[in-house]
Amino acid sequence: MGTITISIDGELAEKLRRVAERFYGSRRGMSKIVENALRSYLAVLEEERNIKYIALKEGSILAEAPTLSELADKLKALGVEPRGLRILRSSGVKSPVRGGYRLKSV
């Protein structure tokens, strides 16, 4: 196990303490909460790193980039108007997560 010392906003630190006490009964749960949050965030970053955006015109690839803004910059440098192009993402967009109760009408 490693130890890392970080500085966070006082308001965020207090919120973290309250949540740790509520879920784990003590402030010792803060490490678990932070570790789980970091695992989730790093997984999202890793997934986003593998995504590519591709600009197509009439079936041929004009440009590729890891982000939409970089793709726009490349198209601008090429002097290509993005209207009328087909922009593809290498992996599909995740559907939104919906929470809450599903109630049937009577």
N, C-alpha and C positions, 0 to 999 in steps of 0.2 A: 504494500500500500504506500502511495506517495503522499507527501504533504505539500500543498501549494497555498501560499498566502496571497490573498487578493483584497482589493479595496472596492467596496460597492457603496452606492448611495445610502444614506442613513435611513430614509423612508423604506427603501427596498429591504434593507437589513432587518428592520423592525417587522415588516410584513413576513419575511422569511421566518423569523423567530415565532411569530404568532401561528403560522401555518404548521411549523414543526411541533409546537406544543399541542395544537389541536389534533394532528394526525398521529403523533408518536408519543404524546404525553410528556415530552421534555424537549429541550433544545438540542439534544443529541441527534435528533432526526434531521437536522439541517444538512448534514453531510449526505444523507441518503437523498434528500430532495435535490440538492445541487448536483450530485452525481447523476441521477436520473435525467435531470434537465439537460445536462451537458451531453449525455449519451444521445438523447433525442435530437438535440441541435446539431451535433456533429454528424449524425446519420443523414440529416437533411442536407447539410453542406456537402457531404460526400456524394449524395444522389444528384444534387444540382451540378456538381463538377463534371459529371458524365453526360450532361445534356448538351446537345448541339442544335443550333437553329440554322436552317438552310433556306436560301432564297432561290426559287425556281422561276424560270421564264420559258414558256413553251417547252417544258420537259428538260431543259438543261440547267445545271447548277451555276448560278452566278457568284454566290458567296456563301461561306459558312463561318459561324462564330459561336462562342460559348454563351453569349448573352444577346438579347435583342438590341440593346444599345450599341454593342460592338458591331452587330450585323448592319444596323442603320448607318454607322460610321463607314463601314466598308462599301456599302451601296452608294453613299454620298461621294466617297473618294473615286468610285467608278463612274460617277455621273449618271447613275441609274435612279429613276423615279420609282419609289416603292409601290406606288399604286399600280394595280394590275399584275403584281407579282404574287406568287404563291409562297407563303412562308410556312415551313414545316418544322416541327420539333421532333428530335430523335426519339424521345419517349413520350407516351401519351400524358395528357394532363390528368392528374388525379381528380376524381369526382369529389365534390365537397362533402365533408362529414356533417351529417345532420344528427342532432341530439334532441332529446326531449320525448315527451309522450305522444303516442299516436292514438288519437281518439276516434271512435266511429260515431257517425251521426245516427241517432235513433229515429 
